[in-house]
Amino acid sequence: MLIERLQTVVDTLAQLPTEQQERLSEELEDIIDEALWDAQFADSRSEALFDTLVAQAQRGPLLPFPKPADMRDRDTEEDEEDDE
């Protein structure tokens, strides 16, 4: 159920050309996403979740940063071996 003011805005938006409706819809989606994101961080349960994630990351194996040679595709390596 929409509040009356929001319903009035939606009715007004419906009278706009489709392109403007699309643009405003995208902006509203961004605003809603940000509001939901902020609400999740404000939730008192989030702190415990983040504490758990940090603890897991600190316990986990630390992997060395990959070297450029480690990031090559295996297909490229096989092609180079075939060329030799």
LOLOVEX-126440 format. One record per atom (N, C-alpha, C, O): residue in three letters; x, y, z. Coordinates in steps of 0.05 Angstrom, whole numbers, padded with zeros to 5 digits, always signed. Layout:
# residues N
ALAXYZ ...
This chain:
# residues 84
MET+00017-00023+00000 MET+00000+00000+00000 MET+00018+00025+00000 MET+00036+00027+00017 LEU+00013+00043-00018 LEU+00028+00068-00020 LEU+00014+00089-00003 LEU-00010+00090-00001 ILE+00031+00106+00009 ILE+00019+00129+00022 ILE+00008+00148+00001 ILE+00016+00147-00023 GLU-00011+00165+00009 GLU-00025+00182-00011 GLU-00006+00199-00027 GLU-00009+00202-00051 ARG+00014+00211-00014 ARG+00033+00229-00027 ARG+00048+00213-00049 ARG+00053+00223-00071 LEU+00057+00189-00042 LEU+00072+00173-00061 LEU+00054+00165-00084 LEU+00063+00164-00107 GLN+00030+00158-00079 GLN+00011+00150-00100 GLN+00007+00174-00119 GLN+00006+00170-00144 THR+00005+00198-00109 THR+00002+00222-00125 THR+00027+00225-00143 THR+00024+00232-00167 VAL+00050+00221-00133 VAL+00075+00223-00149 VAL+00075+00202-00171 VAL+00082+00208-00193 VAL+00068+00178-00164 VAL+00067+00156-00184 VAL+00047+00162-00206 VAL+00053+00158-00229 ASP+00024+00172-00198 ASP+00004+00180-00218 ASP+00014+00202-00237 ASP+00009+00201-00261 THR+00029+00221-00226 THR+00041+00242-00242 THR+00062+00231-00260 THR+00064+00239-00284 LEU+00078+00213-00250 LEU+00099+00201-00266 LEU+00087+00186-00290 LEU+00099+00185-00312 ALA+00064+00173-00286 ALA+00051+00158-00307 ALA+00044+00175-00331 ALA+00039+00165-00353 GLN+00042+00201-00327 GLN+00034+00220-00348 GLN+00059+00229-00364 GLN+00055+00241-00386 LEU+00082+00223-00355 LEU+00107+00231-00369 LEU+00113+00212-00392 LEU+00103+00190-00393 PRO+00129+00221-00411 PRO+00137+00204-00433 PRO+00153+00180-00422 PRO+00166+00182-00401 THR+00153+00158-00437 THR+00165+00133-00429 THR+00195+00137-00422 THR+00205+00126-00402 GLU+00209+00153-00438 GLU+00238+00157-00433 GLU+00243+00169-00406 GLU+00261+00162-00392 GLN+00227+00189-00399 GLN+00230+00202-00373 GLN+00222+00183-00351 GLN+00235+00182-00330 GLN+00202+00166-00355 GLN+00194+00146-00335 GLN+00217+00127-00331 GLN+00223+00120-00308 GLU+00230+00118-00352 GLU+00253+00100-00350 GLU+00275+00112-00333 GLU+00286+00100-00315 ARG+00282+00137-00340 ARG+00304+00151-00327 ARG+00298+00155-00297 ARG+00315+00149-00280 LEU+00274+00163-00291 LEU+00266+00167-00263 LEU+00264+00140-00248 LEU+00271+00139-00224 SER+00256+00120-00262 SER+00255+00093-00249 SER+00283+00084-00241 SER+00286+00073-00219 GLU+00303+00088-00258 GLU+00330+00081-00252 GLU+00340+00097-00228 GLU+00353+00086-00210 GLU+00334+00123-00227 GLU+00342+00139-00204 GLU+00329+00129-00178 GLU+00342+00128-00157 LEU+00303+00123-00180 LEU+00289+00113-00156 LEU+00301+00086-00147 LEU+00303+00082-00123 GLU+00307+00069-00166 GLU+00320+00043-00158 GLU+00346+00047-00144 GLU+00352+00034-00124 ASP+00362+00066-00153 ASP+00387+00072-00140 ASP+00382+00083-00111 ASP+00396+00075-00093 ILE+00363+00100-00108 ILE+00357+00111-00082 ILE+00347+00089-00063 ILE+00355+00088-00040 ILE+00330+00071-00073 ILE+00320+00049-00057 ILE+00343+00030-00049 ILE+00344+00021-00027 ASP+00360+00023-00069 ASP+00383+00006-00063 ASP+00400+00017-00041 ASP+00409+00003-00023 GLU+00406+00043-00043 GLU+00423+00056-00023 GLU+00409+00056+00005 GLU+00422+00052+00025 ALA+00383+00061+00005 ALA+00368+00061+00030 ALA+00369+00033+00043 ALA+00372+00031+00067 LEU+00365+00012+00027 LEU+00366-00015+00037 LEU+00394-00022+00047 LEU+00397-00035+00068 TRP+00415-00013+00033 TRP+00443-00018+00041 TRP+00448-00005+00068 TRP+00459-00017+00086 ASP+00439+00021+00071 ASP+00443+00035+00096 ASP+00428+00021+00118 ASP+00438+00020+00141 ALA+00404+00011+00113 ALA+00388-00002+00133 ALA+00402-00028+00143 ALA+00401-00034+00166 GLN+00414-00042+00124 GLN+00428-00067+00132 GLN+00452-00061+00150 GLN+00457-00076+00169 PHE+00467-00040+00144 PHE+00489-00033+00161 PHE+00480-00022+00188 PHE+00494-00025+00208 ALA+00457-00009+00189 ALA+00446+00002+00214 ALA+00435-00020+00232 ALA+00431-00016+00256 ASP+00428-00043+00220 ASP+00417-00065+00235 ASP+00438-00075+00255 ASP+00461-00080+00248 SER+00429-00078+00280 SER+00448-00086+00301 SER+00460-00113+00297 SER+00481-00120+00307 ARG+00446-00130+00281 ARG+00457-00157+00276 ARG+00480-00157+00257 ARG+00496-00175+00256 SER+00483-00135+00241 SER+00505-00133+00222 SER+00532-00133+00235 SER+00551-00145+00225 GLU+00534-00120+00258 GLU+00560-00118+00271 GLU+00571-00146+00278 GLU+00594-00152+00274 ALA+00553-00164+00288 ALA+00561-00191+00295 ALA+00570-00206+00270 ALA+00589-00221+00270 LEU+00555-00202+00248 LEU+00562-00216+00223 LEU+00589-00206+00213 LEU+00606-00223+00205 PHE+00594-00180+00214 PHE+00620-00170+00205 PHE+00643-00180+00223 PHE+00664-00186+00213 ASP+00638-00181+00249 ASP+00658-00191+00267 ASP+00665-00220+00260 ASP+00688-00228+00260 THR+00645-00236+00253 THR+00649-00264+00245 THR+00665-00266+00219 THR+00684-00282+00217 LEU+00658-00249+00200 LEU+00672-00249+00174 LEU+00702-00241+00178 LEU+00719-00252+00165 VAL+00706-00221+00195 VAL+00734-00212+00200 VAL+00750-00235+00213 VAL+00773-00240+00206 ALA+00738-00247+00233 ALA+00751-00269+00247 ALA+00758-00292+00228 ALA+00780-00304+00229 GLN+00739-00299+00210 GLN+00745-00320+00191 GLN+00767-00312+00172 GLN+00785-00329+00166 ALA+00767-00287+00163 ALA+00789-00278+00145 ALA+00816-00279+00159 ALA+00836-00285+00147 GLN+00816-00272+00185 GLN+00842-00272+00199 GLN+00852-00300+00205 GLN+00876-00304+00206 ARG+00834-00319+00208 ARG+00842-00347+00212 ARG+00850-00361+00186 ARG+00866-00379+00186 GLY+00838-00352+00164 GLY+00842-00366+00139 GLY+00871-00365+00129 GLY+00887-00349+00139 PRO+00877-00381+00110 PRO+00904-00381+00099 PRO+00909-00355+00084 PRO+00893-00346+00068 LEU+00932-00344+00089 LEU+00940-00320+00074 LEU+00955-00329+00049 LEU+00975-00343+00050 LEU+00945-00321+00026 LEU+00957-00329+00001 LEU+00974-00306-00009 LEU+00966-00283-00007 PRO+00996-00313-00021 PRO+01013-00291-00032 PRO+00999-00278-00056 PRO+00983-00291-00070 PHE+01005-00253-00060 PHE+00993-00239-00083 PHE+01004-00252-00108 PHE+01028-00257-00111 PRO+00987-00258-00128 PRO+00996-00272-00152 PRO+01015-00254-00168 PRO+01013-00230-00170 LYS+01034-00268-00181 LYS+01053-00255-00198 LYS+01041-00254-00226 LYS+01023-00270-00232 PRO+01049-00236-00243 PRO+01037-00234-00270 PRO+01038-00261-00285 PRO+01019-00268-00299 ALA+01059-00276-00281 ALA+01061-00302-00295 ALA+01040-00321-00285 ALA+01031-00339-00299 ASP+01032-00318-00259 ASP+01011-00335-00248 ASP+00983-00329-00259 ASP+00965-00345-00257 MET+00980-00305-00271 MET+00954-00297-00280 MET+00949-00303-00309 MET+00928-00296-00320 ARG+00968-00315-00323 ARG+00964-00321-00351 ARG+00945-00344-00354 ARG+00941-00360-00337 ASP+00932-00344-00377 ASP+00913-00366-00383 ASP+00929-00391-00389 ASP+00951-00390-00400 ARG+00917-00413-00380 ARG+00930-00439-00386 ARG+00932-00444-00416 ARG+00951-00456-00426 ASP+00911-00435-00431 ASP+00911-00439-00460 ASP+00935-00425-00472 ASP+00948-00436-00490 THR+00942-00401-00462 THR+00965-00387-00472 THR+00990-00402-00467 THR+01008-00404-00484 GLU+00993-00413-00443 GLU+01017-00429-00436 GLU+01019-00453-00454 GLU+01041-00460-00463 GLU+00996-00467-00459 GLU+00997-00491-00476 GLU+01005-00484-00504 GLU+01020-00498-00517 ASP+00994-00461-00514 ASP+01001-00452-00541 ASP+01031-00447-00543 ASP+01044-00453-00563 GLU+01042-00434-00523 GLU+01071-00427-00523 GLU+01087-00452-00522 GLU+01108-00454-00535 GLU+01078-00473-00507 GLU+01093-00498-00506 GLU+01092-00512-00533 GLU+01112-00525-00541 ASP+01069-00511-00546 ASP+01066-00523-00572 ASP+01084-00510-00593 ASP+01094-00523-00611 ASP+01088-00484-00590 ASP+01105-00469-00608 ASP+01135-00477-00606 ASP+01150-00474-00625 GLU+01142-00486-00582 GLU+01171-00493-00578 GLU+01179-00519-00590 GLU+01202-00527-00588 
